[in-house]
């Protein structure tokens, strides 16, 4: 992720995991997660902590062959009072594993794109901490602040995943639905520099593509980077203009169709 330094990413993962843990403690293990239907806070804690430990092991062991990926997950503490320490440990373990000497090491990249495995996982784990941190905050009735540069980097990562070589293998229905005949969508943040906070998407017959650019489009959606991220990851309804502080110009149905067909598997 070119918009943030690797040090910024590591610090943000630790910090947003800390916030997630605080929200989880306040909400309680049995609380429902409104933005992840069917999940409880206990499910959320287990998912984030186990994923961080699992990915840390992949990097630590320099696993490049997907057939050799770890098959066992970290044990979640039975006592919710231990969750904060456990999540701190998982986030710090990942941050340590993704040190500079691991950045270009041979590590499995689940997206199959040009990024090194470690750089792919750094983007993925930042997304987990921030987006699921929003989920936990919602369960606790707490607000969640996300710096504009972090939100912008995660929007780029989100679009990179949707257009990655392996997306069609993992989500063929989604990959097919977002093809098109030249329809264009412009997402533009109002609180970042244009070079970082503008994402131009074109739906082509062979698949969707995106780039950092500001161009005329069939639909343009503008707003704070945090709102755009939460809309794109389906945490805030696209139609809730007051909550998201966004503006829409053009074919609203085209934007809604994109959102309806680009959900990630893990919630």
N, C-alpha and C positions, 0 to 999 in steps of 0.2 A: 504494500500500500504506500504509494508515493507521497501522499499528502502529510503523513505523520512520520516522525523518526521512529526507529525501533525502540529507543528508550521511552518515548512518549507512549508507544503501544503497551510496553510492559507495565509502565506505571499506571496506565488507565485500566488495564485488566485487573491489577491488584486493587485499585481504588474502587472500581465499579463492583467488583466481587465483595468488597467490604460493605458497600452500601446495600447490596443485595442481601447480605447476611443480616444486617441491621433490620431491614424490612421484614425478612423472614422471621426473625425473633419477635418482632412486634406483632406480626399477623398471627403467628402460631401455626403448628404443623398441619392442622386440619382445615385451615382456611382455604376457600376456593380461590382460584386465580381467574379473575374475570376475563383477562385478555388471552388466556390459554384454556379454553373450555375443556372440562374433564380433568384438569390438573388440580392438585392441592399444592400448598406451599411445600409440603414434604417431598412431593414429586419434583418440584422445581429445584430444591436444594440438592437432591440426589442427582438429578440430570446435570446440573452445572458442575458440582464437585467431582463427580465420577468422570465426566468428560474431560475436565482439566487434568486429572490424574492420568487418564488413559492417553491423552495426547502428549503429555509430558514424557510418558514412557516411550512412546513412538520416537520422539526426538532424542531422548537420552540414549536409546539403543540404536539410533540411526537406522530405523526400519524403512527400507525402500520397497520391499516386496509386500503387496497387500495380503498375500497368503500368510504372512508372518505377523500380522497385526495382533495385539494382545487380545486374549479371549476372556480374561477375568477383569472385573471392575472393582474399584476400591470399595471397601465396606463403609457404609454411611453410619455414623454414630447413632445408636438407638435413642440416646438422650438428646432432645433438641437443644438443651443448654450447651452442648458441645459442638453444635453446628458452626458457630462463628469461628472458632479456632480451626475446625476442619476445613472450612472454606478458605480461610486465610492461608492454611498450609497448601491447599490445592492450587490456589492462584500463585503463590510464591514459588511453588515447585515448577509450575509452567514457566514463569518468568525466568527462573534460573536455567531451565532446560533450553530456552530459546535465546541463549547468550550469543554474542556476536560471532563466536567461533562455530556456532551451529547454523548460522543463517543460510549458508550455501552448501551445507552438508547434504549427502544423499539421503533424503527423507521422503516418504510417500506423500504425494499431493493428490488428495481425493478429487480435486477439480480437473486434473489433467491438463492444466494450462501451463504457461511459460514460467510461472513463479516457482521458486524453490519450495520444497515441502515445508520447511520451517516458516517461511514468509507466508505461505498459504494458511498454516495453522495459527499464526499470530493474528491474522485478520479474522479468522473464524472464531478464535477464543475471545477476541475483543467484542465481536458481534454477540456471542453468547452472554458475556458479562453485562453488556449495555442493554440489549433488548430484553433478556430475562430479568435484568435488574428493574426494568420498567414494569415487567409482570409482577415482580415481588412487591414493588412500591404500590402498585394498584391494589394488591391484596391487602396491604396494610393501610391503605388510604393516605399514602404519603406522596408528595410531589417528587419528581425525579428530574434533576438538571443534567443536561448533556451538553458539553462544550460544542460549539458549532463546528470546529475543525474535526472533532471525533465523529460527530454525526455525518459530516460530509464524507469522511473517509469510508464510513460504513455503507453509505449509499453507493459509492463506487464499488465496494466489495459485493454488495447485494446484486448489482447489475452484472458484475463480472461472473458471479456464480450462475446467474440465469442464462448467460451466454457462453458458459464454459463448455469444453468438449464433452464432459461427462453428464451434463444436465439432461440431455435427451435420453441417456441410458437410465438415469435415476428417475426422471419425471417426463416420460414421453408425451403424456397428454398436455402438460404445460408447454413443453418445447414446441409442440405442434400448434397449440392455441395462439402462441405469441408470434408465429410467422405472419406474414402479410404480403401486401403488394406495394409497399412503399409508404405506408402510414407512419407518421412521425409523432413523437411525444417529447416535449421539452420539460424537464424538471429543473427549477432554478431556485437556489437558496438566496434569501434576501439579506443574510447576515454573514456571508463569506465573500472572498474575492471571486470574480467571475471565472477565473481559470481553474478554481477548485470547486466552486459551488454551482456548476452548470453541467447538466447531463442530457445529452441529445440521443434519443433512441429512435432507430429506424427498424420497422418490421418488414423484412425482406422474405421472398419465397424460400430461401435456404435457411432462414433463421433470423432472429433479432440481433442487432448490433448496437453498440453504444460508444460514445466518445464524450470527452469533456469539451463542450462547445455550446455557444448560444446562437441559435438559428430560428427562423420562423418555423412553426410546426403546426400540425393539425390540432393539437391541444397543448397548452402551456400551463403548467402548475407551478405557482410560486409561493414561497413561504419560508419561515425559519427552517434551517437544516434539521433541527430536532423534529419538527412537525412532519417534514417530508420523509424522514427516516421511519417514523412511527406509522405513517400512512402506508409506505411501501412495504413495511413488514407486517401490516394489517393489525397494528395495535390500536390505532385510532381510526374511526370510520371516516372515509373520504368525504362523506356528506356533512360531517360535523364542522362547519366553517368556523363557528365560534371557538371551539376547542383547539382547532389546528391553526387558526389565523392564516389561512391560505387564500390565494386567488386563483381562479380558473378562467382561462380564455380559450374558447374553441370547443372541440367535440368532447364533452364530458363523458359520454358513453365510451369513447375510445380509452380514456384513462381508467374508467371503472372496469372495462373488460380486461385491461392489463392487470389490474389489482386482483380481479377475480381468478386469474389464471397463473399467478406467480407466488403462491404460498410455498414456504419451505416445509419440508416433511416434519421437522421437529417442533412445530408449533409456531 
